[in-house]
Amino acid sequence: MTPRVRTAVLISGRGSNMGALIEAARSPHFSAEIGLVLSDDPAAAGLSLARDMGVPAEAIDFRAYTGKPAFEAALGARLTSASIEIVCLAGFMRVLSPAFVERWRERMLNIHPSLLPNLRGLNTHERALAQGLIEHGCTVHLVTVELDAGPILAQARVPVLPGDDAHALAARVLEEEHRIYPQALDEFARSVRAASEHA
Ligand code: GRF
């Protein structure tokens, strides 16, 4: 069978996108294998979800390190020791340093809950409502040093409906996140594999 590209998912919280990636990767036709889940927060609910789904999951507790460089050194060492080739950020709430981002250049994906380049940053659903947008959505993109600004791999649109609050809108967007993130990873991992086969 064609080798699958070893992928890690980085989380900080509930890990529903992580769960969607693990679920999709159960198919033998999926081009990425989720080999590891890491969280910067030991209390992240996604850690036990990952284990229940049969994927090794570990905390690299940010607060246990003296600062971002030490934390990122531990993170990087673990990714390397697990032979990871692709990193998927999925609700990972830390801004990674330029050096770390460079190390994973064109190998690190993120899911963002807006139609980038609109609504970079936090609280996207609240801001979509406050701006009176009629359309909202989510984006899978490559991670670059500039936050939420890397090349776009996939997007999905949802309508903003009369009576929506941030919770209702977030739930509609999240459903699309769970659909496009696995698709985007599958396509991306296939292109990584093709590139390494032709190298
Ligand atoms: C998602 O809305 C994602 O777009 C954003 O953070 C949230 C994470 O949710 N980056 P979950 O942990 O995947 O459930």
Boltz pocket constraint, residues with backbone or C-beta under 6 A from the ligand:
constraints:
  - pocket:
      binder: B
      contacts: [[A, 11], [A, 13], [A, 14], [A, 15], [A, 16], [A, 17], [A, 18], [A, 90], [A, 91], [A, 92], [A, 111], [A, 112], [A, 113], [A, 138], [A, 174], [A, 177]]
      max_distance: 6.0
